Amino acid sequence: MPAAEWLVPRIVRRRATVTSGQVETIFARALGLFGLVFGAQTVPLALQEADALVTGSGAALMAVLYGAIVALAVATVTKVAVRVACIGFAALFAASLVAWPFLVVDPAALDGSAPWLYYLCTVATTAAALALSPLWAAAYTLVIPALYGVVRLTESGGEAGPLLAVLDSLYAVVLGVVVLAIVIMLRQAAEQVDTAQEAALERYDVAARQHATEIERVKVDALVHDSVLTTLLSAAAATTPDQQSLAARMARDALLRLDEAGATGAGALDTVGLPVLVRRLRAALTTFNTPFIVRVVNAGGVELPVEAVDALYTASVQAMVNSLQHADEPGRRARRELRVRGVRAGGCVIEVSDNGVGFDRVSVPAERLGLRVSIEERMGNAGGSAEIESRPGHGTTVTVAWPAGAAGGIEGGA
């Protein structure tokens, strides 16, 4: 086993199974599932209590809340607009609870039973826990059950006694607080795992590079000793035509071996999840005084070689620095975006764009190395590609991709 492999735990060599993204997905899908289950359980009671409400309002209330539950379930499965769906359901549930006393026209038809909305209260507080900050989620978890308790005391809420109303409210609060605590603790644990994984990968990256450099040095030393020095000694000692011919053949063989060694590039040392690269880019953005709009798509499940991650990161940061230095014009600050997109399971495309002053590639002096060396050649050497689009007055877009052609229109570095 190579020496570098002993420097980090074996778990670092796999993609961690507990990450923030995975935890959020588990929470969201559990909410979608239990929302459907709880919603289905309330249908008979909702139909029964519809007669006590304003004509048509019972059906409308069911359509709104059950439709929101279905939309929430679809969002959690597709992982599209999950936060919006959670906030939407939490808001609709609160509005329905407030409207309930105004919708009930025949309290006697309720026969003292609790409003069917009560059985969706935990779904609403869980949705708030997932979508809102801990402070706002805690406030929602306390206010909504308290509001239900007030409704429960009224004639339209079944006219329950104070003790029963308080117990129902406390039960909903306890469930909501437990869910919120679990969400907060698991999120913190997942963030710690992500941080530890990233730190371990960075340490492994350094150790692996040092190990690869040492191996390369040993290979070069052996090559120089076995081929170059031996050839030079033989040429120096050659006094006859046969010896000179042998020295010439040895020289040709040494040159061939040197060419082969130069053409053999280092392979990928390990793979890293694309979310690690995203976090590195976000950390780099915190060092800038000018904001970038960040958009990340399909980052989950994408694994990239360490060499590719380094090239993408360095080229992207250079593109952002170039934008900060050159895109603004007097009296107007450019709008800047960083877009990261995963391509299948092993590719990535990053776009750094602005709507600034732009430039003409032809007019860029040859001694300016930021575009050619730091972006294009760096991506080309790593097996990726880069494309720079800009026109005076129309902004600039730098697209880097790994592997080459992952962006579709990029076939290779310039």
C-alpha positions in Angstrom: 0.0 0.0 0.0 1.4 3.4 -0.9 2.6 5.5 2.1 0.1 8.3 1.5 -2.8 5.9 2.1 -1.8 5.5 5.7 -2.1 9.2 6.5 -5.9 9.4 6.5 -8.7 7.1 7.7 -10.1 4.7 5.2 -13.6 6.3 5.4 -12.1 9.3 3.6 -11.6 7.2 0.6 -15.3 6.8 0.1 -17.9 9.4 -0.3 -19.5 10.0 3.1 -22.9 8.5 3.6 -24.1 11.3 5.9 -24.0 14.7 4.3 -26.1 17.8 4.6 -27.7 17.2 1.2 -28.6 13.6 2.1 -30.0 14.6 5.5 -32.2 17.3 3.9 -33.4 14.8 1.3 -34.3 12.2 4.0 -36.2 14.8 6.1 -38.1 16.2 3.1 -39.2 12.8 1.8 -40.2 11.6 5.2 -42.3 14.8 5.5 -43.9 14.2 2.1 -44.7 10.6 3.0 -46.2 11.3 6.4 -48.1 14.3 5.0 -49.8 12.0 2.6 -50.6 9.4 5.4 -51.9 12.0 7.8 -53.9 13.7 5.1 -55.5 10.4 4.0 -56.5 9.7 7.7 -58.3 13.1 8.0 -60.4 12.7 4.8 -63.4 10.9 6.5 -63.5 13.5 9.3 -63.1 16.4 6.9 -66.1 15.1 4.8 -68.1 14.7 8.0 -67.4 18.2 9.2 -68.0 19.8 5.8 -71.7 20.1 6.6 -70.9 22.4 9.5 -69.1 24.9 7.2 -70.3 27.5 4.7 -71.6 25.8 1.6 -68.6 24.9 -0.6 -66.0 26.1 1.8 -65.4 22.6 3.2 -64.6 21.3 -0.3 -62.4 24.3 -1.0 -60.5 23.9 2.3 -59.9 20.3 1.5 -58.8 21.0 -2.0 -56.3 23.7 -0.8 -54.7 21.7 2.0 -54.7 18.3 0.3 -53.4 19.9 -2.9 -50.6 21.5 -0.9 -49.8 18.2 0.7 -49.6 16.5 -2.7 -47.5 19.3 -4.1 -45.2 18.9 -1.1 -44.9 15.2 -1.7 -44.1 15.7 -5.4 -41.5 18.4 -4.5 -39.7 16.2 -2.0 -39.5 13.3 -4.5 -38.3 15.4 -7.3 -36.2 17.7 -5.0 -37.5 20.7 -6.8 -38.8 23.8 -4.9 -38.9 21.8 -1.6 -38.5 24.9 0.6 -41.2 26.8 -1.3 -43.6 23.8 -1.0 -42.9 23.6 2.8 -43.4 27.3 3.4 -46.5 27.2 1.2 -48.1 24.4 3.2 -47.2 26.0 6.6 -48.7 29.3 5.5 -51.9 27.7 4.1 -52.4 25.7 7.2 -52.0 28.8 9.4 -54.5 30.7 7.2 -57.0 27.8 7.3 -56.7 27.7 11.1 -57.4 31.4 11.4 -60.3 31.2 8.9 -61.9 28.2 10.6 -64.1 30.1 13.1 -65.5 32.3 10.3 -66.3 29.3 8.1 -68.3 27.3 10.7 -72.0 28.2 10.4 -73.5 25.1 12.2 -71.4 24.4 15.3 -73.9 21.8 16.4 -73.0 19.6 13.4 -69.4 19.3 14.8 -70.9 17.4 17.8 -68.1 18.6 20.0 -65.4 17.0 17.9 -62.1 18.7 17.2 -61.6 20.4 13.8 -60.0 18.0 11.3 -57.2 20.6 10.8 -55.7 19.5 14.2 -54.5 16.3 12.7 -52.3 18.1 10.2 -50.7 20.4 12.8 -47.6 18.3 13.1 -47.2 18.2 9.3 -47.3 22.0 9.3 -44.8 22.4 12.2 -42.4 19.9 10.5 -42.7 21.8 7.2 -41.8 25.0 9.1 -38.8 23.2 10.8 -37.4 22.2 7.4 -38.0 25.5 5.6 -37.4 28.2 8.2 -34.5 29.3 10.3 -34.5 27.7 13.8 -35.8 30.9 15.5 -38.8 31.3 13.1 -39.5 27.6 13.1 -39.6 27.6 16.9 -41.9 30.6 16.9 -44.2 28.8 14.4 -44.1 25.6 16.5 -45.4 27.5 19.5 -47.8 29.9 17.9 -49.8 27.5 15.7 -50.7 25.0 18.5 -51.6 27.9 20.8 -53.8 29.3 18.0 -55.5 25.9 17.7 -56.0 25.9 21.5 -57.9 29.2 21.2 -60.0 27.9 18.3 -60.7 24.7 20.3 -62.2 26.8 23.2 -64.7 28.4 20.9 -68.0 27.0 19.8 -66.8 26.6 16.2 -63.9 24.5 17.6 -66.0 22.0 19.5 -66.2 24.2 22.6 -63.8 22.0 24.5 -63.0 22.7 28.1 -59.9 24.6 29.0 -58.0 21.5 30.2 -58.7 19.6 27.0 -57.8 22.6 24.8 -54.5 23.1 26.7 -53.6 19.4 26.5 -54.3 19.2 22.8 -52.1 22.3 22.3 -49.3 21.0 24.5 -49.4 17.7 22.6 -48.9 19.5 19.3 -46.2 21.7 20.8 -44.3 18.7 22.2 -44.4 16.8 18.9 -43.3 20.0 17.0 -40.4 20.7 19.4 -39.2 17.1 19.2 -39.2 17.2 15.4 -37.4 20.6 15.4 -34.8 19.4 17.8 -34.1 16.3 15.7 -33.8 18.4 12.6 -31.4 20.9 14.2 -29.2 18.2 15.7 -29.0 16.1 12.6 -28.2 19.2 10.5 -25.4 20.2 12.8 -24.0 16.6 12.8 -24.2 16.5 9.0 -22.4 19.8 8.7 -19.7 18.5 11.0 -19.3 15.4 8.9 -19.1 17.5 5.7 -16.4 19.8 7.3 -14.4 16.8 8.6 -14.6 15.1 5.2 -13.5 18.2 3.4 -10.6 18.7 5.8 -9.5 15.1 5.6 -9.7 15.1 1.8 -7.5 18.3 1.7 -5.0 16.6 4.0 -5.1 13.5 1.8 -4.7 15.5 -1.3 -1.5 17.1 0.1 -0.1 13.7 1.3 -1.0 12.0 -2.0 0.7 14.8 -4.0 3.8 14.5 -1.9 3.8 10.8 -2.4 3.3 11.1 -6.1 6.1 13.7 -6.3 8.5 11.3 -4.4 7.6 8.5 -6.7 8.2 10.7 -9.8 11.6 11.8 -8.3 12.7 8.2 -7.8 11.7 7.3 -11.4 13.6 10.3 -12.8 16.6 9.4 -10.7 16.6 5.8 -11.9 16.0 7.0 -15.5 18.9 9.4 -15.4 21.2 6.9 -13.8 20.3 3.9 -15.9 20.0 5.6 -19.3 21.5 9.1 -19.4 24.6 8.7 -17.2 25.4 5.2 -18.6 25.1 6.6 -22.2 27.4 9.5 -21.4 30.0 7.2 -19.8 29.9 4.8 -22.7 30.2 7.7 -25.2 33.2 9.1 -23.3 34.9 5.7 -23.3 34.1 4.8 -26.9 37.4 4.6 -29.0 36.4 2.2 -31.7 33.7 2.4 -34.4 31.8 -0.4 -32.7 31.9 1.3 -29.4 30.8 4.6 -30.9 27.9 2.8 -32.7 26.8 1.2 -29.4 27.0 4.6 -27.7 24.8 6.1 -30.4 22.2 3.4 -30.1 22.2 3.9 -26.3 21.7 7.6 -26.8 18.7 7.0 -29.1 17.3 4.6 -26.5 17.8 7.1 -23.7 16.1 9.8 -25.7 13.2 7.5 -26.4 12.8 6.7 -22.7 12.9 10.3 -21.8 10.2 11.1 -24.4 8.0 8.3 -23.0 8.5 9.5 -19.4 7.6 13.0 -20.4 4.5 11.9 -22.2 3.2 9.8 -19.2 1.0 12.1 -17.2 -0.1 11.5 -13.6 -3.4 9.8 -13.2 -6.2 10.9 -10.9 -5.2 10.2 -7.3 -8.7 10.1 -5.8 -12.2 11.4 -6.3 -14.0 14.1 -4.5 -17.7 14.9 -4.4 -18.8 18.0 -6.3 -20.3 19.5 -3.2 -16.8 19.8 -1.8 -15.8 22.0 -4.8 -19.0 24.0 -4.3 -18.1 24.7 -0.7 -14.5 25.7 -1.7 -15.9 28.2 -4.2 -18.3 29.6 -1.7 -15.5 30.0 0.8 -13.5 31.9 -1.9 -16.5 34.2 -2.5 -16.4 35.2 1.1 -13.0 36.9 0.6 -14.4 39.2 -2.1 -16.0 42.5 -1.4 -18.3 42.2 -4.4 -21.2 39.6 -4.3 -21.8 36.9 -6.8 -25.1 35.2 -7.4 -24.5 31.5 -6.9 -26.6 28.8 -8.7 -25.8 25.1 -8.2 -27.6 22.4 -10.2 -27.3 18.5 -10.0 -24.3 18.6 -7.6 -25.4 15.5 -5.7 -23.8 12.2 -6.6 -21.1 13.7 -8.9 -17.6 12.6 -8.2 -14.5 14.2 -9.8 -10.8 13.4 -9.6 -8.8 15.6 -7.2 -6.7 17.0 -10.1 -9.9 18.0 -11.9 -11.3 19.7 -8.8 -8.1 21.7 -8.3 -8.1 22.8 -12.0 -11.8 23.8 -11.9 -11.4 25.6 -8.6 -8.3 27.6 -9.6 -9.6 28.5 -13.1 -13.0 29.6 -11.6 -11.3 31.7 -9.0 -9.1 33.3 -11.6 -12.2 34.1 -13.7 -13.9 35.7 -10.7 -10.8 37.7 -9.9 -10.6 38.9 -13.6 -14.3 40.0 -13.4 -13.7 41.9 -10.1 -10.7 43.7 -11.6 -12.0 44.6 -15.1 -15.8 44.2 -15.4 -17.0 47.4 -13.6 -17.2 50.7 -15.2 -17.4 54.2 -13.6 -20.8 54.7 -12.0 -22.1 51.2 -12.5 -21.3 47.9 -10.8 -21.6 44.8 -12.9 -23.9 41.9 -12.0 -21.9 38.7 -11.5 -23.0 35.1 -11.4 -21.3 31.8 -10.6 -23.1 28.8 -12.0 -22.1 25.2 -11.1 -23.7 22.3 -12.9 -23.0 18.6 -12.4 -22.9 16.5 -15.6 -24.0 12.9 -15.1 -21.9 11.1 -12.4 -18.5 12.4 -13.3 -18.5 15.8 -15.0 -18.8 19.4 -14.1 -19.4 22.7 -15.9 -18.8 26.1 -14.2 -19.7 29.4 -15.6 -18.5 32.8 -14.3 -20.4 35.6 -16.0 -20.9 39.3 -15.7 -22.7 42.0 -17.6 -19.8 44.4 -17.4 -17.7 46.3 -19.9 -16.4 43.2 -21.7 -13.3 43.1 -23.9 -11.9 42.0 -27.3 -9.8 38.9 -27.1 -7.7 40.0 -30.0 -6.6 43.2 -28.2 -5.4 41.3 -25.0 -1.6 41.6 -24.8 0.4 38.4 -25.1 2.1 39.0 -21.8 -1.3 38.9 -19.9 -1.3 35.3 -18.7 -4.6 35.3 -16.6 -6.7 34.0 -19.4 -4.3 31.8 -21.4 -2.3 30.2 -18.6 -4.4 30.4 -15.5 -7.6 29.3 -17.2 -7.2 27.8 -20.6 -3.9 26.0 -20.3 -4.7 24.9 -16.7 -7.9 23.3 -17.8 -6.3 21.7 -20.9 -3.5 20.2 -18.8 -6.0 18.6 -16.5 -8.0 17.1 -19.3 -10.7 19.7 -19.2 -11.7 22.6 -21.4 -12.3 26.4 -21.2 -14.2 28.9 -23.3 -14.2 32.6 -22.9 -16.9 34.7 -24.6 -16.8 38.5 -24.4 -17.7 41.5 -26.4 -17.1 45.2 -25.5 -20.2 46.5 -23.7 -21.8 43.0 -23.5 -20.1 41.4 -20.5 -18.0 38.3 -20.2 -18.7 34.6 -19.7 -16.0 32.1 -18.8 -17.0 28.5 -19.0 -14.7 25.8 -17.7 -15.6 22.1 -17.9 -14.3 18.7 -17.0 -13.8 16.5 -18.8 -13.3 18.3 -22.1 -16.6 18.7 -23.9 -18.8 18.2 -20.8 -20.4 21.6 -21.6 -21.6 20.4 -25.0 -20.1 23.2 -27.1 -16.6 23.1 -25.6 -14.4 20.6 -27.3 -11.1 21.6 -25.9 -9.0 24.3 -24.4 -7.9 27.2 -26.6 
